[in-house]
Amino acid sequence: MSKRVVVIALGGNAILPSHGTGTYERQLHNVDATARQIADLVKHHYKVVITHGNGPQVGNLLVQQEHAQCLLPGQPLDICDAMTQGQIGYMLQNRLAYHFPRMCGREIPVCTVLTQVEVDPHSACFTRPTKPVGTFHTQAEAEELHRQHGYNMKLVKPQAGKGWRRVVASPRPLRIIEEASILQLLDNHIVVIACGGGGIPVVRADDGMLRGVEAVIDKDWTAALLAERVDADYLLILTDVEKVALHWGTPRERTLDRLTVAQAKRYCRQGHFPEGSMGPKVQAAARFAESSGQPAIITSLRTARAALAGKTGTWIGPRAGLQR
């Protein structure tokens, strides 16, 4: 496989920011800006594999289903994952197909792979779900959702009137089921969109059959596994900030240019990176760097190409003296 393969992990708010309206037009506008940045990377001779978050989209879909229960049966979470993988993949394909001829001088095929990701059915997280999904509810609403649908509800913002959310398991990814298809597409110079939202979570039964489960796989952990499996030269995790910082949001804030795997793990243990935001990104980046020997980079969408050129971003490598 050729060099300069980059797995790009897009945050869910690259498509729908938390303060956005959620309309199709707004999401397509955001995807267009994202696709333009990705096309710029392809123009500069990077072979890209794209994965993305889907948290806001799944949350909206769950709300729609809850309000339509009197009319139609709701769908399980793995089906919602599949639906939003297709939704976001379609929008990215559409806008990339528009930008490639204009920025790269030629048409470049793009393909979305609806991707199943195998997880461990015996993971402790299935008995102690902690991953919030969907919108906030009052205590009365939470109790009714638990009674009607059996949802696990948790008070995640005690100080708010609507502080209850549904929580589900968040197991680690073990295997990408469509790995062979992704590799074949990439070998044939097709831009691949895969493992959206961390992948559709499935477990393997004793007879070998796969079945979906009510879970959300962290998309950054799946991005690290995907980057390993396609033999990527870089894992590029795109988020809201240009660099990772210690003591973020305080007078002691200090941005980081380079980290070894050991340093990244130490800072995570010290609690510098919260679980709900930067923590999984740094942990996944460290895992990829450690297992592959290649660097992972955390930066913002607008600084993606500059970061790959070594001019910005936080680089996490397997050892000190990492060369950009």
BAKE-781143 format. One line per 3 residues: number of its first residue (from 0); for each residue x, y, z of C-alpha. Coordinates in Angstrom, 1 decimal. Example, Ala and Ser with C-alpha at 12.3 -4.5 7.8 and 13.67 -1.06 7.14 Angstrom:
REM residues 2
0) 12.3 -4.5 7.8  13.7 -1.1 7.1
***
This chain:
REM residues 324
0) 0.0 0.0 0.0  1.3 3.4 -1.0  2.7 5.8 1.6
3) 1.0 9.0 2.9  -2.1 7.2 3.8  -4.1 9.3 6.3
6) -7.0 8.2 8.4  -9.1 11.3 9.2  -11.3 11.1 12.2
9) -13.9 13.9 12.0  -15.8 15.0 15.2  -19.6 14.8 15.0
12) -19.7 18.6 15.3  -17.8 18.9 11.9  -21.3 18.1 10.5
15) -23.6 19.4 13.2  -22.2 21.7 15.9  -23.8 21.4 19.3
18) -25.3 24.9 18.9  -26.5 24.2 15.3  -30.1 23.9 14.2
21) -29.9 20.4 12.8  -31.6 21.1 9.5  -30.4 19.3 6.4
24) -29.4 22.6 4.8  -27.3 23.5 7.8  -25.6 20.1 8.0
27) -24.9 20.1 4.3  -23.3 23.6 4.6  -21.0 22.3 7.3
30) -20.2 19.1 5.4  -19.3 21.2 2.4  -16.7 23.1 4.3
33) -15.3 19.8 5.7  -15.2 18.3 2.2  -13.3 21.3 0.9
36) -10.5 20.7 3.5  -10.4 17.0 2.7  -10.1 17.7 -1.0
39) -7.2 20.0 -0.3  -5.4 17.1 1.4  -6.0 14.8 -1.6
42) -4.8 17.6 -3.9  -1.5 17.5 -2.0  -1.1 13.8 -2.6
45) -2.5 12.2 0.5  -4.6 9.1 0.2  -7.4 9.4 2.7
48) -9.7 7.2 4.6  -12.5 9.1 6.4  -14.3 8.2 9.6
51) -16.7 10.5 11.6  -18.8 10.9 14.6  -22.6 10.7 14.5
54) -23.6 11.7 18.1  -25.8 14.7 17.3  -27.5 12.9 14.4
57) -28.2 9.7 16.4  -29.5 11.9 19.3  -31.9 13.7 17.0
60) -33.0 10.4 15.5  -33.8 9.0 18.9  -35.9 12.0 19.8
63) -37.8 11.7 16.6  -38.5 8.0 17.4  -39.5 8.7 20.9
66) -42.1 11.2 19.7  -43.4 8.9 17.0  -43.9 5.8 19.2
69) -47.7 6.2 19.0  -47.5 5.9 15.2  -44.6 3.6 14.4
72) -42.4 1.1 16.3  -39.0 2.5 17.3  -35.7 1.1 15.9
75) -32.9 -0.2 18.0  -29.7 1.8 18.5  -27.6 -0.3 16.0
78) -30.2 0.5 13.3  -30.0 4.2 14.2  -26.2 3.9 13.9
81) -26.6 2.4 10.4  -29.1 5.0 9.3  -26.8 7.9 10.3
84) -23.7 6.3 8.8  -25.6 6.3 5.5  -26.9 9.9 6.0
87) -23.4 11.4 6.7  -21.7 9.2 4.1  -24.1 10.4 1.5
90) -23.5 14.1 2.3  -19.7 13.7 2.4  -19.8 11.8 -1.0
93) -21.9 14.5 -2.5  -19.7 17.4 -1.5  -16.4 15.6 -2.2
96) -17.6 14.7 -5.7  -18.2 18.4 -6.2  -14.9 19.6 -4.9
99) -12.5 17.0 -6.3  -12.8 18.1 -10.0  -12.5 21.8 -9.1
102) -9.5 21.4 -6.7  -7.7 18.3 -7.9  -8.4 18.7 -11.6
105) -10.1 15.3 -12.0  -13.0 13.2 -10.7  -12.0 10.8 -7.8
108) -14.4 8.0 -6.8  -15.7 8.0 -3.3  -17.5 5.2 -1.5
111) -19.2 4.8 1.9  -18.9 1.4 3.5  -21.6 0.7 6.1
114) -19.3 -0.8 8.6  -20.0 -3.3 11.4  -17.5 -3.4 14.3
117) -17.3 -6.4 16.5  -17.2 -5.9 20.3  -16.9 -8.2 23.3
120) -20.4 -9.3 24.4  -18.9 -10.0 27.9  -17.5 -6.6 28.4
123) -18.3 -5.2 31.8  -19.6 -2.0 30.2  -22.8 -3.9 29.2
126) -23.7 -4.3 32.9  -22.6 -0.8 33.8  -23.6 1.5 30.9
129) -22.1 5.0 31.1  -22.2 6.6 27.6  -25.0 9.3 27.4
132) -27.0 9.4 24.2  -30.0 11.5 23.1  -31.3 14.6 24.8
135) -31.8 15.7 28.4  -34.9 14.8 30.4  -36.6 15.7 33.6
138) -36.7 13.0 36.3  -40.3 12.3 35.5  -39.6 11.9 31.8
141) -36.6 9.7 32.6  -38.8 7.4 34.8  -41.4 7.2 32.1
144) -38.8 6.3 29.4  -37.4 3.6 31.8  -40.9 2.2 32.4
147) -41.9 2.2 28.7  -38.7 1.2 27.0  -36.4 -0.2 29.7
150) -33.8 2.6 29.1  -31.1 3.0 31.6  -31.4 6.6 32.7
153) -28.7 8.6 34.6  -28.5 12.0 36.2  -25.6 13.5 34.4
156) -26.2 17.2 35.3  -27.5 17.4 38.9  -27.6 21.1 38.9
159) -30.0 21.3 35.9  -33.7 20.8 35.8  -33.4 18.5 32.8
162) -30.3 16.6 33.9  -31.2 13.0 33.0  -30.0 11.2 29.9
165) -30.2 7.7 28.5  -26.9 5.8 29.0  -25.7 2.8 27.0
168) -22.6 0.6 26.9  -19.5 1.9 25.1  -17.3 -1.2 24.5
171) -13.9 -1.1 22.8  -13.7 -2.1 19.1  -12.2 -5.6 18.5
174) -12.6 -6.2 14.7  -13.8 -4.3 11.7  -16.0 -6.7 9.8
177) -15.8 -5.0 6.4  -12.0 -4.6 6.6  -11.3 -6.5 3.4
180) -13.7 -4.4 1.4  -12.2 -1.2 2.8  -8.7 -2.4 1.8
183) -9.7 -3.3 -1.7  -11.3 0.1 -2.3  -8.3 1.9 -1.0
186) -5.9 -0.2 -3.1  -8.0 0.8 -6.1  -7.5 4.6 -5.3
189) -11.0 5.1 -4.0  -11.6 7.6 -1.2  -13.2 5.5 1.5
192) -15.7 6.7 4.2  -16.0 4.0 6.9  -16.7 3.1 10.5
195) -18.9 6.2 11.0  -20.0 6.8 14.6  -17.5 4.2 15.7
198) -19.2 1.6 13.6  -22.4 -0.4 14.0  -21.7 -2.5 17.2
201) -22.2 -6.2 16.7  -21.4 -9.3 18.8  -20.7 -12.8 17.5
204) -22.9 -15.6 18.7  -21.7 -19.2 19.3  -22.9 -20.2 15.8
207) -20.8 -17.4 14.2  -23.7 -15.1 13.4  -23.4 -11.4 14.1
210) -26.1 -9.5 15.8  -26.4 -5.8 16.7  -26.3 -4.6 20.3
213) -27.5 -1.4 22.1  -24.1 0.3 22.4  -22.0 3.2 21.1
216) -18.4 2.6 20.2  -16.1 5.6 20.7  -15.3 6.8 17.2
219) -11.7 7.8 18.1  -10.9 4.2 19.3  -12.4 2.8 16.1
222) -10.4 5.3 14.1  -7.2 4.1 15.8  -8.1 0.5 14.9
225) -9.0 1.5 11.3  -5.7 3.3 10.9  -3.8 0.2 12.1
228) -5.7 -2.1 9.7  -5.1 0.1 6.6  -1.4 0.6 7.5
231) -1.8 4.3 7.7  1.1 6.7 7.9  -0.8 9.1 10.0
234) -3.9 9.1 12.2  -5.4 12.7 12.0  -8.0 13.4 14.7
237) -9.8 16.6 14.0  -11.5 18.4 16.8  -12.4 22.0 17.9
240) -8.9 23.1 19.0  -5.6 23.5 17.2  -3.5 21.7 19.9
243) -4.0 19.7 23.0  -3.5 21.6 26.2  -2.6 20.9 29.8
246) -4.7 22.8 32.5  -7.1 23.7 29.7  -9.3 26.8 30.4
249) -7.2 27.9 33.4  -4.5 30.6 33.7  -1.9 27.7 33.7
252) -3.0 26.5 30.3  -0.1 25.2 28.2  -0.4 23.8 24.7
255) 1.6 20.8 23.6  3.4 20.4 20.3  4.8 16.8 20.8
258) 4.1 14.0 23.1  5.5 10.5 23.4  3.2 7.6 24.1
261) 4.5 7.4 27.7  3.9 11.1 28.2  0.3 10.9 26.8
264) -0.5 8.0 29.0  0.9 9.8 32.1  -1.1 13.0 31.4
267) -4.3 10.9 31.0  -3.7 9.2 34.3  -3.2 12.6 35.9
270) -6.6 13.6 34.7  -5.6 16.4 32.3  -7.9 15.1 29.5
273) -11.6 14.6 30.5  -13.3 11.4 29.4  -16.1 13.2 27.7
276) -13.9 15.3 25.4  -10.1 15.1 24.9  -9.5 11.9 26.9
279) -10.5 9.3 24.2  -8.7 11.3 21.5  -5.4 11.3 23.3
282) -5.8 7.7 24.4  -6.7 6.5 20.9  -3.8 8.5 19.4
285) -1.4 6.9 21.9  -2.7 3.4 21.1  -2.2 3.9 17.3
288) 1.3 5.4 17.8  2.3 2.6 20.1  1.0 -0.3 18.0
291) 2.0 1.0 14.5  5.1 3.1 15.2  3.5 5.9 13.2
294) 2.4 9.3 14.5  -1.0 10.5 15.4  -1.9 14.2 15.2
297) -4.7 16.0 17.0  -5.7 19.4 15.5  -8.6 21.4 14.1
300) -10.2 21.0 10.7  -8.9 24.3 9.4  -5.3 23.5 10.3
303) -5.3 19.9 9.0  -2.9 20.3 6.1  -0.6 22.6 8.1
306) -0.5 20.0 10.9  0.4 17.2 8.5  3.2 19.4 7.2
309) 4.5 19.6 10.8  3.6 23.3 11.3  1.0 22.9 14.0
312) -1.1 20.4 15.9  -0.2 18.1 18.7  1.9 15.1 17.4
315) 1.9 11.9 19.5  4.7 9.5 18.6  6.1 6.2 19.9
318) 9.3 7.8 21.2  11.1 11.1 21.8  12.6 12.9 18.8
321) 9.6 12.2 16.6  10.3 13.5 13.1  7.6 15.5 11.5
***
